[in-house]
Amino acid sequence: MFKPPEFKQLIAETQNTSSSDVERALTAARPTIHDLAALISTAGEAYLPQMARRSTEITLARFGRTTQLYAPIYLSNYCTNRCVYCGFSADNLIKRKCLTIDEAEKEAMILHNRGFQHILLVSGEAESAVDVEYMEAIALRLRDKFAAISIEIQPMSEEHYHRLFLAGITAVAVYQETYDRKMYKEVHLSGKKSDFDYRLETPARGAKAGMREVGIGPLLGLSDWRAEGLAIGYHLDWLRKEFWQTAFTVSFPRMRPAAGEFEPLHIVSEKNLSQLIFALRIFDQDVGLLVSTREEARYRDGMLGLGPTRYSAGSCTAPGGYGSNNTDGEQFSVGDHRSLEEVSTMIRNKGFDPVCKDWDKEFQVKSL
């Protein structure tokens, strides 16, 4: 089981660095976790242009001039957890909805007709609404229509993840939200999500179940972002050693306005976010880095090619929102409202290739 260092230790590691540590990290052939701490540190801020150049070099060398595009489909906003920062929290009086299998397929086909081949199925955490049978049924409906189907739902057992893998799910994303145990307890008031360790063990269960890809990440704004970034580095390093056949991604969601009107406890600026992305790319050259429509179009345009490898586009965070254009019951407000076509045009205008498919279901079928 992965056990991250104490959060106070993580903070200390990012503080006890110097300019020479950052310079060494920038030229290291195989950066260590200590190099990551230096790149994320306050001392690293003075080297942001150098970090951006190094991150760009690595990204172009490892991923070429491509950016994968995907879209989320929100299946349900029912949730039994009381998380103070989330629009889906059981405490919030929002319009609740769980899509039927037919409605979920209809939403998916809207995205399919727009050109998407990679989709992410998302839900609140309520097994009474979204259980393994429900997800299995949706996967079997959609597996022949999309190249890759990822899920971001409540943590499941290894057995249930394997069952979904056999049904056609290719990847699982589960975000720890914060690696700060003390803060985790303060913001997760009740529900299964309040179990820090069970959630922490979830990426490993997904990898053991055979998932092709596993995504991790913190919710930026709950605790010290530098320490969160270093914790991600420790977690990613452990996962790679334990599950070398699995691909990994890291997402960097910053808090957005949502029901409940929770305000970030730690402000994370675009500059901070950029430093974190550059540092993670330098630390792990092959990890997929996601920047979603939580971020404004201006920022996403500027970061293209500098480190991120995947963008979402044309996103709606309310169940049934694509068919109805209704945002009632959304998880959070979107920052970039552009369509797939508009985002693709921007990517091409900058000399890159928008990729809606970089995996084929035939590979998944052969591995079952």
C-alpha positions as CSV (number, residue, x, y, z in Angstrom):
1,M,0.0,0.0,0.0
2,F,1.2,3.5,-0.8
3,K,1.8,5.6,2.2
4,P,2.6,9.3,1.4
5,P,5.0,11.2,3.7
6,E,3.3,13.3,6.4
7,F,2.0,16.6,4.8
8,K,4.3,18.7,7.1
9,Q,7.3,16.8,5.7
10,L,6.1,17.5,2.2
11,I,5.8,21.2,2.9
12,A,9.3,21.1,4.5
13,E,10.8,19.3,1.4
14,T,9.5,22.0,-0.9
15,Q,10.9,24.8,1.4
16,N,14.4,23.4,1.9
17,T,15.6,24.0,-1.6
18,S,18.0,26.5,-3.2
19,S,18.7,27.9,-6.7
20,S,21.4,25.3,-7.2
21,D,18.9,22.6,-6.5
22,V,16.6,23.9,-9.2
23,E,19.4,24.2,-11.7
24,R,20.5,20.7,-11.0
25,A,16.9,19.5,-11.5
26,L,16.6,21.2,-14.8
27,T,19.6,19.4,-16.2
28,A,19.1,16.0,-14.5
29,A,18.8,13.1,-17.0
30,R,16.5,11.2,-14.5
31,P,15.0,13.7,-12.1
32,T,14.4,12.4,-8.6
33,I,11.6,13.2,-6.2
34,H,14.0,15.7,-4.6
35,D,14.4,17.3,-8.0
36,L,10.6,17.6,-8.2
37,A,10.6,19.3,-4.8
38,A,13.1,21.8,-6.0
39,L,11.1,22.5,-9.2
40,I,7.9,23.1,-7.3
41,S,9.5,25.2,-4.6
42,T,9.5,29.0,-4.2
43,A,13.1,29.0,-5.5
44,G,11.8,27.4,-8.6
45,E,9.6,30.4,-9.4
46,A,12.6,32.3,-10.6
47,Y,13.2,29.6,-13.2
48,L,9.8,29.5,-14.7
49,P,10.9,30.4,-18.2
50,Q,13.6,27.7,-18.1
51,M,11.1,25.2,-16.8
52,A,8.7,26.0,-19.5
53,R,11.4,25.5,-22.2
54,R,12.5,22.2,-20.7
55,S,8.8,21.0,-20.3
56,T,8.1,22.0,-23.9
57,E,11.2,20.1,-25.2
58,I,10.1,16.9,-23.3
59,T,6.5,17.2,-24.4
60,L,7.4,17.5,-28.1
61,A,9.9,14.7,-27.9
62,R,7.6,12.3,-26.2
63,F,4.1,13.2,-27.6
64,G,4.8,15.1,-30.8
65,R,2.6,18.0,-31.9
66,T,-0.6,16.3,-30.8
67,T,-3.3,17.0,-28.2
68,Q,-5.9,14.4,-27.4
69,L,-9.4,15.7,-27.0
70,Y,-12.2,14.2,-24.8
71,A,-15.5,15.1,-23.2
72,P,-17.2,14.1,-20.0
73,I,-20.7,12.7,-19.7
74,Y,-22.3,13.2,-16.3
75,L,-24.5,10.3,-15.5
76,S,-25.8,11.3,-12.1
77,N,-25.4,14.0,-9.5
78,Y,-26.8,11.9,-6.6
79,C,-24.2,11.7,-3.8
80,T,-24.2,10.4,-0.3
81,N,-21.0,12.2,0.7
82,R,-20.9,15.5,2.4
83,C,-17.8,17.2,0.9
84,V,-17.9,20.9,1.7
85,Y,-16.3,22.0,-1.6
86,C,-18.4,20.0,-4.1
87,G,-21.5,21.0,-5.9
88,F,-22.9,17.5,-5.7
89,S,-22.6,17.3,-1.9
90,A,-25.6,15.7,-0.2
91,D,-26.0,19.0,1.8
92,N,-26.6,21.1,-1.3
93,L,-30.2,21.7,-2.5
94,I,-29.8,21.1,-6.2
95,K,-31.9,19.4,-8.8
96,R,-30.9,15.7,-8.7
97,K,-31.0,13.4,-11.7
98,C,-29.7,10.0,-12.7
99,L,-29.8,9.2,-16.4
100,T,-31.4,5.9,-17.5
101,I,-29.3,3.6,-19.7
102,D,-31.1,4.9,-22.8
103,E,-30.6,8.6,-21.7
104,A,-26.9,7.9,-21.1
105,E,-26.6,6.4,-24.6
106,K,-28.4,9.4,-26.1
107,E,-25.9,11.8,-24.4
108,A,-23.0,9.7,-25.6
109,M,-24.3,9.7,-29.2
110,I,-24.5,13.5,-29.2
111,L,-20.8,13.6,-28.4
112,H,-20.1,10.8,-30.9
113,N,-21.9,12.8,-33.6
114,R,-19.8,15.9,-32.7
115,G,-16.6,13.8,-33.4
116,F,-15.5,12.6,-29.9
117,Q,-14.0,9.2,-29.7
118,H,-12.7,9.4,-26.1
119,I,-15.3,10.0,-23.4
120,L,-15.2,10.1,-19.6
121,L,-18.3,8.8,-17.6
122,V,-18.7,10.8,-14.4
123,S,-21.1,10.6,-11.5
124,G,-21.6,11.6,-7.9
125,E,-20.8,8.9,-5.4
126,A,-24.1,7.1,-4.6
127,E,-24.1,3.3,-5.2
128,S,-27.9,3.3,-5.0
129,A,-28.0,5.3,-8.2
130,V,-24.8,4.2,-9.9
131,D,-23.6,0.7,-9.2
132,V,-21.5,-1.8,-11.1
133,E,-24.5,-3.3,-12.9
134,Y,-25.5,0.2,-14.1
135,M,-22.0,1.0,-15.3
136,E,-21.6,-2.4,-16.9
137,A,-24.8,-1.9,-18.9
138,I,-23.7,1.5,-20.2
139,A,-20.2,0.2,-21.1
140,L,-21.7,-2.6,-23.1
141,R,-23.9,-0.2,-25.0
142,L,-21.1,2.2,-25.8
143,R,-18.0,0.0,-26.2
144,D,-18.5,-0.5,-30.0
145,K,-19.2,3.2,-30.6
146,F,-16.1,4.8,-28.9
147,A,-12.3,4.2,-29.0
148,A,-11.9,4.6,-25.3
149,I,-14.2,5.0,-22.3
150,S,-12.9,6.2,-19.0
151,I,-14.8,6.5,-15.7
152,E,-14.7,8.9,-12.7
153,I,-17.2,7.5,-10.2
154,Q,-17.1,6.3,-6.6
155,P,-14.1,4.1,-5.7
156,M,-14.8,0.4,-6.4
157,S,-13.3,-3.0,-5.5
158,E,-10.7,-4.6,-7.7
159,E,-13.4,-7.2,-8.6
160,H,-15.8,-4.6,-9.8
161,Y,-13.1,-2.7,-11.7
162,H,-12.2,-5.9,-13.5
163,R,-15.8,-6.5,-14.3
164,L,-16.0,-3.0,-15.9
165,F,-12.8,-3.6,-17.7
166,L,-14.3,-6.7,-19.3
167,A,-17.3,-4.7,-20.3
168,G,-15.1,-2.2,-22.2
169,I,-14.0,0.4,-19.8
170,T,-10.4,1.4,-20.6
171,A,-9.4,3.7,-17.8
172,V,-10.3,4.9,-14.3
173,A,-9.7,8.3,-12.7
174,V,-9.8,8.8,-9.0
175,Y,-8.6,12.0,-7.3
176,Q,-7.5,12.1,-3.8
177,E,-8.6,15.7,-3.6
178,T,-6.0,16.4,-0.9
179,Y,-3.1,14.4,0.5
180,D,-3.3,16.5,3.7
181,R,-4.9,14.1,6.1
182,K,-5.9,16.8,8.5
183,M,-7.5,18.9,5.8
184,Y,-9.1,15.8,4.2
185,K,-10.9,15.1,7.5
186,E,-12.1,18.7,7.7
187,V,-13.6,18.9,4.2
188,H,-15.1,15.4,4.0
189,L,-17.7,15.5,6.7
190,S,-19.4,12.1,6.2
191,G,-19.9,9.3,3.6
192,K,-17.6,6.7,2.2
193,K,-15.4,9.3,0.8
194,S,-14.4,10.4,4.3
195,D,-12.1,7.2,4.4
196,F,-8.8,8.7,3.4
197,D,-6.9,5.4,3.1
198,Y,-9.6,3.5,1.1
199,R,-9.6,6.3,-1.5
200,L,-5.8,6.4,-1.5
201,E,-5.7,2.7,-2.3
202,T,-8.1,3.0,-5.2
203,P,-5.7,3.7,-8.1
204,A,-3.8,0.5,-7.2
205,R,-7.0,-1.5,-7.3
206,G,-7.8,-0.1,-10.7
207,A,-4.4,-1.0,-12.0
208,K,-4.6,-4.5,-10.4
209,A,-7.9,-5.0,-12.2
210,G,-6.2,-4.6,-15.5
211,M,-7.2,-1.0,-16.4
212,R,-5.1,0.3,-19.3
213,E,-4.8,3.7,-17.7
214,V,-5.2,5.2,-14.2
215,G,-5.6,8.9,-13.4
216,I,-4.7,10.7,-10.2
217,G,-4.6,14.3,-9.0
218,P,-5.3,16.8,-6.2
219,L,-8.1,19.4,-6.1
220,L,-6.1,22.5,-6.0
221,G,-7.3,25.0,-3.4
222,L,-7.8,22.8,-0.4
223,S,-4.2,22.8,1.0
224,D,-0.6,23.8,0.1
225,W,-0.3,23.3,-3.6
226,R,3.4,22.7,-3.6
227,A,3.1,19.9,-1.0
228,E,0.1,18.4,-3.0
229,G,2.3,18.4,-6.2
230,L,5.1,16.6,-4.4
231,A,2.6,14.1,-3.0
232,I,1.5,13.4,-6.5
233,G,5.1,12.8,-7.5
234,Y,5.5,10.3,-4.7
235,H,2.3,8.6,-5.6
236,L,3.1,8.5,-9.3
237,D,6.6,7.1,-8.6
238,W,5.2,4.3,-6.4
239,L,2.5,3.4,-8.9
240,R,5.0,3.2,-11.8
241,K,7.2,0.8,-9.8
242,E,4.3,-1.4,-8.8
243,F,2.3,-1.4,-12.1
244,W,4.8,-0.8,-14.9
245,Q,2.4,-2.0,-17.5
246,T,-0.2,0.6,-16.7
247,A,-0.3,4.1,-18.2
248,F,-0.9,7.0,-15.8
249,T,-2.3,10.5,-16.0
250,V,-2.4,13.5,-13.7
251,S,-5.1,16.1,-13.7
252,F,-4.9,19.6,-12.1
253,P,-8.4,20.7,-11.3
254,R,-8.6,24.1,-9.6
255,M,-11.7,25.0,-7.7
256,R,-14.5,26.6,-9.7
257,P,-17.8,28.2,-8.5
258,A,-20.3,25.6,-7.5
259,A,-23.4,25.1,-5.4
260,G,-22.6,25.6,-1.7
261,E,-20.4,28.6,-2.6
262,F,-17.3,27.1,-1.0
263,E,-14.3,29.4,-1.3
264,P,-10.7,28.0,-1.9
265,L,-8.7,27.8,1.3
266,H,-5.5,28.3,-0.6
267,I,-5.3,30.4,-3.7
268,V,-3.6,28.8,-6.6
269,S,-2.8,31.2,-9.4
270,E,-2.3,30.4,-13.1
271,K,1.4,31.0,-12.5
272,N,1.4,28.4,-9.7
273,L,-0.5,26.0,-11.9
274,S,1.9,26.4,-14.7
275,Q,4.9,25.8,-12.4
276,L,3.3,22.6,-11.1
277,I,2.5,21.3,-14.7
278,F,6.1,22.1,-15.9
279,A,7.6,20.4,-12.8
280,L,5.5,17.2,-13.2
281,R,6.4,17.0,-16.9
282,I,10.1,17.3,-16.2
283,F,9.8,14.7,-13.4
284,D,7.9,12.2,-15.4
285,Q,8.3,12.5,-19.2
286,D,5.6,10.0,-20.1
287,V,2.7,10.8,-17.8
288,G,-0.4,12.2,-19.5
289,L,-1.2,15.7,-18.2
290,L,-4.8,16.9,-18.4
291,V,-6.1,20.5,-18.4
292,S,-9.9,20.6,-18.4
293,T,-12.5,23.2,-19.2
294,R,-12.3,24.3,-15.6
295,E,-9.6,26.6,-16.9
296,E,-10.3,29.7,-19.0
297,A,-9.8,29.5,-22.8
298,R,-7.0,32.1,-22.7
299,Y,-5.0,30.0,-20.3
300,R,-5.5,26.7,-22.1
301,D,-4.5,28.3,-25.4
302,G,-1.3,29.6,-23.9
303,M,-0.4,26.2,-22.4
304,L,-0.7,24.3,-25.6
305,G,2.4,22.3,-26.3
306,L,4.2,23.4,-23.1
307,G,3.3,20.3,-21.0
308,P,-0.4,19.3,-21.1
309,T,-1.2,16.5,-23.5
310,R,-5.0,16.3,-23.1
311,Y,-7.8,18.8,-23.2
312,S,-11.5,18.4,-22.7
313,A,-13.8,20.4,-24.9
314,G,-17.4,21.3,-25.2
315,S,-18.0,20.1,-21.7
316,C,-21.2,20.1,-19.6
317,T,-21.1,19.0,-15.9
318,A,-24.9,18.4,-15.4
319,P,-26.6,15.1,-16.1
320,G,-28.4,15.2,-19.4
321,G,-26.9,18.6,-20.2
322,Y,-25.9,17.9,-23.8
323,G,-29.3,17.0,-24.9
324,S,-31.2,19.7,-23.0
325,N,-28.6,22.5,-22.8
326,N,-29.6,22.7,-19.1
327,T,-27.0,23.3,-16.5
328,D,-29.3,22.7,-13.5
329,G,-27.5,20.4,-11.0
330,E,-24.1,20.9,-12.5
331,Q,-21.0,20.0,-10.4
332,F,-19.2,23.2,-11.2
333,S,-19.3,26.0,-13.7
334,V,-17.1,25.6,-16.8
335,G,-14.4,28.1,-17.7
336,D,-14.0,27.3,-21.4
337,H,-17.3,27.0,-23.2
338,R,-15.9,26.4,-26.7
339,S,-17.1,23.5,-28.8
340,L,-14.9,20.7,-30.1
341,E,-14.7,22.4,-33.5
342,E,-13.6,25.7,-31.9
343,V,-10.9,24.1,-29.7
344,S,-9.7,22.0,-32.6
345,T,-9.4,25.1,-34.8
346,M,-7.3,26.8,-32.1
347,I,-5.0,23.8,-31.8
348,R,-4.5,23.7,-35.6
349,N,-3.9,27.4,-35.8
350,K,-1.0,27.0,-33.3
351,G,0.6,24.3,-35.5
352,F,-0.6,21.3,-33.5
353,D,-2.9,18.3,-34.4
354,P,-6.1,17.8,-32.4
355,V,-6.5,14.0,-31.9
356,C,-10.0,12.6,-31.2
357,K,-8.7,9.0,-31.3
358,D,-5.4,7.6,-30.2
359,W,-6.6,4.2,-29.1
360,D,-8.7,1.5,-30.7
361,K,-11.2,-0.8,-29.1
362,E,-9.7,-3.7,-30.9
363,F,-6.7,-3.5,-28.6
364,Q,-9.0,-3.6,-25.6
365,V,-10.9,-6.6,-27.0
366,K,-7.7,-8.6,-27.6
367,S,-6.5,-7.9,-24.1
368,L,-9.7,-9.2,-22.4
